């Protein structure tokens, strides 16, 4: 089996490549990545060069996409601009990459007819909007889309494009919407790695607003197992939601990290809240459990400790990324 993985030098994409090559001994992967500030080939060091091939290029370039998709059996589409703060500051690149890039991939797949057995699109729970802090409601596959940020809107648009190409052209497409990932190789602008890296440097941990916003955290390896389950057992045209069953307020997570690293609570610093900050995310993964026999295996305590330990052991990796901004 030959897979095309877009965005495979990023956080989730690189973890997926490592997971897939470890568990599918005879498969090969082509990694198409533009190597933006968040793309890092160091995430893939040590992998077999006879099984992993790299193409440096942009998913918006039809010629690059045509070359990358040649002889692919499966396409797993991670490539995206994903940081909400950056989308608030400048949304143009989010629309270009997340919407037009996805369209370019779908068009190439359409031209190839039935060569591609499955196109799996990685999305986010942020397309569903925000849940009340005090409620028990959770997002699932039937939740109405209500994106609150330019990033979420761009991912919602790409989801709709994928569904349109399934309905119009009957292409073998699946989609998954996951909650917040965490784990090794996480770029240090995102919440958990930022808290860890700042704590390790004994500098302020910036927490938005009052820190009470809640996220449902899923370990990246559990997410990779979910994607594998969709590729092997998911029905074309269907969407699957993956969550970690681990709802925690941001301030609570920051305090847990300080405790694991034996750093003082005085490092916590509350900063002006993010514009349009979603209050709470939570995923109901009943469909994935019943149809795919999937459920998360990491407790948040175990996963967070493993993640913190990884950052402690890989200081050289994250220090090289601290000044990457564009």
C-alpha positions in Angstrom: 0.0 0.0 0.0 1.2 3.5 -0.9 -0.1 6.5 1.1 0.1 10.2 0.2 0.2 12.2 3.5 -0.1 15.9 3.1 1.4 18.0 5.9 3.4 15.1 7.2 6.1 17.3 8.7 3.7 18.9 11.1 2.6 17.8 14.5 -0.2 15.4 13.9 1.0 14.4 10.4 4.5 13.4 11.6 3.0 11.4 14.4 0.7 9.6 12.0 3.6 8.8 9.7 5.5 7.3 12.6 2.5 5.4 13.7 1.6 4.0 10.3 5.1 2.9 9.4 5.5 1.2 12.8 2.3 -0.7 12.4 2.2 -1.4 8.6 5.5 -3.0 7.8 5.1 -3.3 4.0 3.6 0.2 3.3 5.3 3.2 1.8 4.4 6.9 2.4 4.9 10.0 0.3 5.0 13.1 2.5 3.9 16.3 0.7 4.7 19.4 2.8 5.4 23.0 2.2 7.6 23.3 5.3 6.0 26.4 6.6 7.1 27.6 10.0 5.3 24.7 11.7 6.7 22.1 9.3 9.8 20.4 10.6 11.6 17.4 8.9 13.3 16.8 12.2 9.9 15.4 13.3 10.6 12.4 11.0 14.3 11.7 11.7 15.3 8.1 12.0 12.6 6.7 9.7 13.4 4.4 6.8 14.2 6.4 3.7 13.2 3.3 1.6 9.7 3.6 2.9 9.2 7.4 3.4 9.6 9.8 0.5 9.5 13.6 0.7 8.1 16.1 -1.8 8.6 19.8 -0.9 5.6 21.6 -2.3 2.4 23.4 -1.7 -1.0 21.6 -1.9 -2.3 24.6 -3.9 0.1 23.8 -6.8 -1.7 21.5 -9.2 1.5 20.2 -10.8 3.0 19.3 -7.4 -0.2 17.6 -6.3 -0.3 15.7 -9.6 3.2 14.3 -9.0 2.6 13.6 -5.3 -0.6 11.6 -5.9 0.9 9.4 -8.6 0.5 5.7 -7.6 -1.1 6.5 -4.3 -3.7 4.1 -2.9 -4.7 6.3 0.0 -4.6 10.0 0.6 -4.6 11.3 4.2 -4.9 15.1 4.2 -3.5 16.9 7.3 -2.0 19.9 5.6 -3.5 23.1 7.0 -2.9 26.4 8.7 -4.2 25.6 12.2 -3.4 28.3 14.8 -6.5 30.3 15.7 -4.5 33.3 16.9 -2.8 33.6 13.5 -6.1 33.4 11.7 -7.4 36.3 13.7 -4.4 38.4 12.8 -4.4 37.4 9.1 -6.9 35.0 7.6 -5.8 35.0 4.0 -3.3 32.1 4.2 -5.9 30.1 6.0 -8.4 30.5 3.2 -5.8 29.8 0.6 -4.3 26.6 2.2 -7.3 25.1 3.9 -9.9 25.8 1.2 -8.1 26.2 -2.1 -5.5 23.6 -1.2 -8.2 21.0 -0.3 -9.9 21.8 -3.6 -6.7 21.2 -5.5 -6.3 17.8 -4.0 -9.9 16.9 -4.6 -9.7 18.0 -8.3 -6.6 15.8 -8.8 -8.4 12.9 -7.2 -11.4 13.4 -9.4 -9.3 13.5 -12.5 -7.7 10.1 -11.5 -11.0 8.4 -11.4 -11.0 5.3 -9.2 -7.2 5.1 -8.7 -7.4 6.4 -5.1 -9.2 4.0 -2.8 -9.8 6.5 0.0 -9.3 10.2 0.6 -9.5 11.0 4.3 -9.8 14.6 5.4 -8.6 15.6 8.9 -10.8 18.3 10.4 -11.5 19.8 13.8 -14.2 20.1 16.4 -13.9 23.9 16.1 -16.1 23.8 13.1 -19.0 23.2 15.5 -18.5 26.4 17.5 -18.7 26.6 21.2 -20.5 24.8 24.0 -21.7 26.3 27.3 -19.2 26.0 30.1 -21.7 24.6 32.6 -23.5 22.2 30.2 -23.1 18.5 29.5 -23.8 18.7 25.7 -21.2 17.3 23.4 -20.4 17.6 19.7 -21.1 14.6 17.5 -21.5 13.9 13.7 -24.9 15.5 13.6 -24.0 18.8 15.3 -24.7 21.9 13.2 -21.7 23.8 12.0 -21.2 27.2 13.7 -17.5 28.2 13.3 -16.4 31.2 15.4 -13.0 32.0 14.1 -11.5 32.4 10.6 -9.5 29.2 11.2 -12.7 27.3 12.1 -14.6 28.8 9.1 -11.8 27.7 6.7 -11.9 24.2 8.0 -15.7 24.1 7.8 -15.4 25.2 4.2 -13.0 22.4 3.4 -15.3 19.9 5.1 -18.1 21.0 2.9 -16.0 20.7 -0.2 -15.2 17.1 0.7 -18.8 16.3 1.2 -19.7 18.0 -2.1 -17.2 16.0 -4.0 -18.5 12.8 -2.4 -22.1 13.7 -3.2 -21.4 15.0 -6.7 -18.7 12.7 -8.0 -19.1 9.8 -5.6 -15.5 9.9 -4.7 -14.4 7.6 -1.7 -14.1 10.4 0.9 -14.2 10.3 4.7 -13.9 13.1 7.2 -12.9 13.1 10.9 -13.4 15.9 13.4 -11.2 15.6 16.5 -10.8 17.4 19.8 -7.5 19.2 20.8 -4.5 17.0 20.3 -1.4 16.9 22.4 1.8 14.8 22.5 5.4 14.7 21.1 6.5 17.0 18.3 3.9 19.6 19.1 4.9 23.0 17.8 5.4 25.3 20.9 2.9 28.0 19.9 0.0 25.7 20.9 -1.3 25.7 24.5 0.2 22.6 26.1 3.7 22.8 24.5 3.8 26.5 25.2 3.0 26.0 28.8 5.6 23.2 29.1 8.4 25.1 27.2 7.8 28.3 29.2 7.8 26.4 32.5 11.1 24.7 31.6 12.6 28.2 30.9 11.1 29.6 34.1 9.2 32.3 32.3 5.5 33.4 32.5 2.8 31.0 31.3 0.3 33.2 29.5 -3.3 32.1 30.1 -6.2 33.8 28.2 -8.9 35.5 30.2 -9.7 33.8 33.4 -8.4 30.4 32.2 -11.8 28.7 32.6 -12.2 27.8 28.9 -12.5 24.0 28.6 -11.0 21.7 26.0 -11.4 18.0 25.4 -7.8 16.7 25.0 -6.9 13.7 22.9 -3.5 12.2 22.8 -2.1 12.3 19.3 -1.5 8.5 19.2 -5.1 7.8 20.0 -6.0 10.2 17.2 -3.7 8.3 14.8 -5.4 5.0 15.8 -8.7 6.6 15.0 -7.6 7.6 11.5 -6.3 4.1 10.9 -9.7 2.7 12.0 -11.5 5.0 9.5 -9.1 4.0 6.6 -9.6 0.3 7.4 -13.3 0.2 8.4 -14.9 3.6 7.8 -17.7 4.0 5.3 -17.2 6.4 2.4 -19.2 9.6 2.7 -19.2 9.3 6.5 -17.9 11.6 9.2 -16.4 10.3 12.5 -15.7 12.3 15.6 -12.7 11.5 17.9 -12.4 12.8 21.4 -10.2 12.0 24.4 -12.9 11.9 27.1 -10.7 14.4 28.9 -12.3 17.8 29.5 -10.1 20.2 31.5 -10.1 24.0 31.9 -7.0 25.7 30.6 -6.0 27.0 34.0 -6.2 23.4 35.4 -3.9 22.1 32.6 -1.4 24.9 33.2 -1.3 24.0 36.9 -0.9 20.3 36.2 2.1 21.1 34.0 3.7 23.3 36.7 3.2 20.5 39.2 4.8 17.9 37.0 7.8 20.2 36.4 8.0 21.4 40.1 7.6 25.0 39.1 5.8 27.7 41.2 2.2 28.8 40.5 3.6 32.4 40.4 4.6 31.7 36.8 0.9 31.8 35.8 0.1 35.1 34.0 -3.4 36.0 32.9 -3.5 37.9 29.6 -6.2 39.6 27.5 -8.7 37.0 26.2 -8.6 35.9 22.6 -11.2 37.5 20.3 -14.2 35.2 20.0 -12.7 32.7 22.3 -14.8 29.5 22.3 -15.9 28.5 25.8 -15.9 24.7 25.7 -15.3 21.8 23.4 -16.4 18.2 24.1 -16.7 15.2 21.7 -19.2 12.4 21.8 -17.4 9.5 20.0 -20.2 7.0 20.2 -20.2 6.4 16.5 -16.5 5.7 16.3 -16.8 3.3 19.3 -19.7 1.4 17.8 -18.8 1.4 14.1 -15.0 1.4 14.3 -14.5 -0.3 17.7 -12.3 2.7 18.6 -11.9 4.5 21.9 -9.1 6.5 23.5 -6.5 4.5 25.5 -4.6 7.4 27.1 -5.9 9.0 30.3 -5.1 12.6 30.4 -2.8 12.2 33.5 -0.8 9.5 31.7 -0.7 11.4 28.4 0.3 14.7 29.9 3.1 13.2 31.9 4.4 11.4 28.9 4.2 14.6 26.9 6.0 16.7 29.5 8.7 14.0 29.8 9.2 14.1 26.0 9.8 17.8 26.0 12.2 17.5 28.9 14.2 14.9 27.0 14.1 16.8 23.7 15.2 20.3 24.6 17.4 20.6 21.5 14.3 19.9 19.3 12.1 22.6 20.8 14.8 25.3 21.3 15.4 25.3 17.6 11.7 26.2 17.0 11.4 29.1 19.5 12.1 31.9 17.0 10.2 30.4 14.0 7.4 32.8 13.3 6.8 32.7 9.5 
